[in-house]
């Protein structure tokens, strides 16, 4: 472990170079972080002291990446509010169901059409269904869309996906790993996850007056440590009851957004969000072996195509169910098209169950393509909507005419 600090320094230098390149090219920074991690990583050549494989520091970089997900989702929660989420509860449930049903069905059909056995089909459907919370959060913040009307639906779908993921992993892990999975166990796991989320939101909102007083701390140091303690305790506890720690962080942000200290928390959290967020995307790139991607090219491209189709359709239908304009609805589908950490979890489950080896490179290339394409499509959503509208006349099908958000950049 003697070179850990030096290796972390190398990682940060590479991340900085990726950042400069993205600024020069005026492109989303996320794909650059992933690509630079992929180019070096465990399969890079050993250059002596400059060991770009990051063997000694990999566990530390991975842990800092996990922190990045927490800070990204926590900050996104701060930009939103529990009040808006509760008011949009019914439309979120409908929109989330629409999104899951469409994308999961397309994933099943795709896996079956590609000729995979049942277990592999179930893994592929899981890989192609769940969005990347971390990338979605980063894109919303970078494009300043956190105040847009459709953002509540985007966040709601992310939370809805987490409930689905908890149930789905419970079922599939039992099948893939040849263990018994009872219907009672699966239902209880899903109910615990849903009940925990609702309880935290409701209780947190009731505690807002108490939080206003408790966080009335003059020292920025003590204030920040107190907020971080709440963030890590609740995020960590969430994971123990099979709710993603990232969703726990989002819920903490949603609750604290209701307090009078929201702006102060937001100001203090920004450097941590940016630093650890960059580490997350870099660490994800480190897990990808470029040499293993060739055999999965056409399979990944096909999956990307059905995901783009499914997301646009699901976004339009989910937005329409919530009374949003076709433009806002298009933003929903394009914003959550990125795939990431959850898709890799599903692929790793297939590896643990000794399923077909192609699942790993397929997941890596599929995630990489959508991690690059997702932020680009979101940024250009205004032009994409104009193109879709010219072909399909989406504005004629709009349920209502709504005013544009001032913060809407796309």
N, C-alpha and C positions, 0 to 999 in steps of 0.2 A: 504493500500500500504506500510505498515511499514516493511514488510519482503521481498520486491522486490529484494534488493541488495543481501540478503542472498540466495534467491531462484535462482537468476542468478548464484551466486557462486556455488550452488549445481549442476546446469545444466552444468557449465563448468567443474566441478570435474568429473561428469559422462562422459562427452565428452572426457576428458583426459584419463579416464580409458578405454573407447572404443578405443581410439587411441593406447594405449599401447598394448591392446589385438590384434589389427590388425597387429601391427608390429611384435609381437611374433609369430603370425600365418602366417605372410607374405601374407596377403590377403588384397584386396581393403578395404580402410577405410570407404567408403560410407555406405555399409550395416550395419556396426557396429554402426555408428551414428544413423541410422534409427531404428535399433533394440533396442538400449538403450533408445531412446525416446519412443518407443512403450511399452517397459517393464514398464517404470514408467508412466508418463503422467497422464491424468485426471482420469484414472481408477485404479491408484495405491492406496494402503492403506494409510490412514492419520496416520503418525507417530509423530504427535505433531509438534514440532519445525521443524523437518526434513520432511516437507510436500512435497513428491515427485510428487504430482499432479500438482504443479506449477500453481495453480489457480491465484494468484495475479500477477505473472510475465508473464503469458501466452501471453498477448498482446505485451509486450516488446520483448519476445523471438521470437514471430511471425514476428515482425517488423525487428528485426536483421536478421532473416532468409531471408526476402525480400531483405535486403541489400546484403546478401550473394549471391543471384542469380545475382544481378547487378554486383558485383565485379568479380564473376566467368566469366560472359559473357564479361565484359569489358576487363579482362585479356586475354581471348581467342581472342578477336578482336585485341589486341596489338600484339599477336603472329602471326597474319595473316596480310593481307594488302588489301586495296581497289583495288590496281592495279591488284593483282591476281584474286580478285573477279570479276572485270569487264571483264578481259580476259576470264574468265570461265563462263560468263553470259549465253551463249546459252546452254552449256552442263549442267549447274545447273538447268535451266528451264526444260530441258528434263528429267534430273535425278529426280528432285523434283516431276514432274508429274508422272513419273513411280512409285516412292515410294508411293505417295498418292493414286493413282488408285489401286495398288495392295493391300495395307494394308486396305484401306477403304472398298474395295469390300469384302475382307475376313472378315472384321468386320461385315458388313451387313449380309453376308451369315451365319456367326456364330450365330449372334443374332436371325436370322430367324429360323435356324435349332434347336436352343435351345428352341423354342416355345414362344418367347416373343412377345408382341404386338408391333405395329409399332413405337410408341414413344420410348419405351424401346430399340428397335433395333437401332434406331438412336443414342441414348445415348451410347449404347455399342460400336457402330462403332466409335464414337468420342473418347471414352476411349481408344480403341485399336489402333488408328491411329497415334496419336501425340506423338513424342518422348519427353523426358525430357531434356530441354536445359541445366539445371544446372548439371545433372549427366553426360551428354555427355561432357560438358566443363571440369568437374572435371577429368574424365577419360582421356581425351586427354592430359591434363596438367600432371597428375600423371605418365602416361606412356610415356611422352615426344614424342608425335606424332604430335605436332602442326606443324612441318615442313614437314610432309609427303605430297605427292602429293594428296592423297585422302582426305586430311583435307578440302580443298576448296569445294569439293563436299559435305562433311558432313555439313559444315557450311551453304552451299547453301541450302541444304535440310531443315535444321533447320529454315532458314528464309522463305523458300517456305511454310513450315508447318504453320508458323505464319499467312501468308496471307490466307491459307486455313481455319485456325482456326477462323479468323475474319469473314469470309463469313459463315462458318458452324454454328458458335454460333448465328449469326444473324438470320439464317433460323430456327434452331432448337429451340432457345429460343422463337420465335414467335409461333411455333407449340406446344411446351411443356407447355408454360405459357398461351396458348390460346389467344395470341395477334395477331394482323394483321401484317404480314411481307410482304411488297411489293417488287416486283422484282427490282424496281428502287432503293429502299432503300438499298437492299442487294448489288447490283452492285456498287452503289456510295460508300458504306463502303469499299468494296474491292479495288476500284480504289484509294480511299484516302490513304489506307494503303500502297498499292504498290507505288503510286506516292510519298508519304512521304519518303519511304525507298530510292527510286532512287534519289530523290532530295537531301537528306542528304548526300548520297554517292558522288554525282557529285559535289555539292557545297563544301562539305568538302574537296574534293581533290583539287579544285580550290583555296581553302583558305590555303593550306599547307604552302606557303611562308609567309603569314601573321602569321600563327600559330607558325612558327619557330621563328619569331621575338617577338611575344607576350609572348611566353613561355620562353623566354631567361631571366629567373628570378634567381638571385643568391640565395635567401633565399629558402631553402627546404620547410619551413613552408608555405610561401606564394605561392610557386609553387604548393604544394600539394592541398592547399585549392582552388586554381584556377582550377586545373584539376577536383577536386571533384565537384565544382560548375557546371562545364560543364556537367559532368556525370549525376548528379541528375536532373539538369534542363531539359536536353534533354530526359532522361529516363522517367521523370515524365510527360513531355509534350507529349511524345509518347503515354502514357496510355490514355491521354485525347482524343486522336483521334482514340482510339481502336486498337493501335498497342502495343503489349506486351512491358512493360517497360524493360524486359530483352533484347528484340531485340534492343530497343533504346540504351541500354548500349553496346551491341555488335557493333552497328554502330559507336558509339563514339570511341570505341577501334580501329575499322578498320581505321577510319580517322586519329587518333593520331599515329597509327603505321607508317604512311607515313612521319611523322615529324622527325627531327633530335634529338628530345628529347625522343624518344621511350624507349631507355634503361633506362633512368633516371626514367620515369614514371613506367616502369615495376618493377624496384628495389623498389620504394616507395610503390607500390600497393600490393606487395606480402604478407605482414603481414595481411592486411585487407582482402585479398582474402581468406587466410587460416582460419582466425578467424571467419569471418561472414559466410563463406561457411560451416564450421562445424555447426554453429548455424542453418543454413537452413535445413540441413538434420536431425538434432536433432528435430527441431520444426515440421518437417513433420511427424516424428515418434510419436510425441505427439498427433497427430490428429487421430491415429489408435487405435481402441478399439479391443484388442486381443480376447475378448469374443464374438465379433460379426462375427468372420471370419469363424466359422465352417460350416455354411450352404452354403458358397460360394466356398468351396474347389474345387470340381470337375469342376464347371463352370470356376473358375479362371485358373485351370491347363489346361483346354481345350483352353482357350483364349491365354495362354502363348504359347502353342504348335503352334497355327496358326500364332501367332506373330513372333515366331522364323522362321517358314517356310517363311512367307511373307517377313521378313526382309532380309533373305539370298538371296532369289530370286530377290527382288527389288534391293539389293546392287549389285548383279552380273550384272543385266541388266543396272542399272544406271552407274556403273563403265565402263561397256563395251561401252555404248553410249559416254562416255568421253574419250575413248581410254586408260583406265587404265588396268593394269594387273589383272588377276583373283584374285591374292592374295590381291591386294589393294582393289579390288571390294568387296571381302569377308570382309575386314576390315570395309568397309562402313556399310554393313548390320549389323555386330555385334556391332559396336560402337554405333549406334543409336537405339539399341534394347531396351534400358532402357525407362521406362515410369515413369512419376512423376506428377509434378505440374499441367500440362494441363489435365491429366486424372482425377485428383481429381476435377478440375473445372467442367468438364463435369458431373461427378457424383453428385456434389452439385447442378447442374442445374436440374438434375432429381429429387433430393430431394425437390427443390423449387417448382417443378411442381407436387408434390405429386404422383410420379410414384412408382413402386414397390420398397419395402424397401431393397430388396436384392442387388440393384445397389450399395449402399454405401459399404457394406462389400466386394462385388465382386471387386470393384475398388481398395479398400485398399489392399486386398490380392494380386490381380493381379500386382499392382504397387510394392508392397513389394518384390514379387518373382523376378520381372524383375530388380528391383533396386539392388538385390543381384546377380542375374544371369548375368545381363548385363556387369558390370565391370569384372567379372570372365571370361566370354566368350571373351571379348575384349582383355584381358591380354593373353589368350591362343589362340588367333586367328591364330597364325602361325601353331599350331598343328591341329586346326580345319580345316584350309585350306588344310593341307596335307591329312587329312582324306577324305575330300570332293573330292579332286583331285584324290585320289586313286580309289574312287568309280565312279566318273563322268568324269574324265579326263578333267578337266576344262582348263588346260594349252593348250590343242589342239584347244580350242575355242577362245583363246586370240586374239584380233584384232592386237595387236602390242607387241613387247617385250620391256619392259621398264626397266631401271636400278633401283636397290633398293635404297631407301632413306637411308642416313647415320643415320638419326634419327629414323628409323623404328625399333621398338623393338618387333614387333609382326607380 
